[in-house]
Amino acid sequence: MSDTYIIEVNSEPAGIVVRGTQGFQFFAANHAFNSLEGQHFRNARDAERAAYRAQFERPQRSTV
């Protein structure tokens, strides 16, 4: 089992999670996911789900 995972959301790098004593800690690779920075998750899948939720909760850019 790996200690580090890359999290992507819709082919966009969100961050990495690193296994530690408190579970997996999230490190944002993109400003859009800064709200998750430093959070701990039980496993990498929980971190991935949180990243997906964070993407849909952020304001969408205007294409005009």
N, C-alpha and C positions, 0 to 999 in steps of 0.2 A: 504494500500500500504506500502510495506517494505521500510526501509531506508538503508538497507545493502544487497548486493547480492554477491554471490560467482560466479566468472567467471571461467569456465573450457573450454579448447580447446582440443578436442579429448581425453577426460578423463584425461587431464593433468591440474593441478591447475595453473591458470594464475594469479589470484589475486582476490581482492574484490573491490567493488565500494561502496562508502558511500555517501548518499545524504547530500548535504550542501547547502549553499546559492547560489552557482554558478553552481548547478547541481550535478552530481555524480562524485566524485573524485576517481581515480584508484590508488590502492596500490598493487604493484606486489608481488606475492607469490613465484615467480620463476624468476631466473636471466634472463631467456629467454624473459621475458616481461618487463624488466627494462625500455625499451624505452617508455612505457606508464605511468611509475611512476609519480604521481602527476597531470596527465592530467585530465581535466574536460570534462564531456560528458553530453549532454542534458538528456539522460536517460540510463538505464542499458543496453538496447539492443544495443545502439550505442557503448558502451564500449565493449560489447561482439564482435561486428563486428570488431572493431579495434584490439582486441586480436587475432581474426582469421587471419586478414591481417598481423599482426606482426609475427605470427608463420610462415607464408609462405614467408615472406621477410627475415627471419634470415637464416644464412648459415646452411646447413644440415650437420649433423655429418657423417663421413665416417664409414661404417660398416666393413671395411677391417682391 
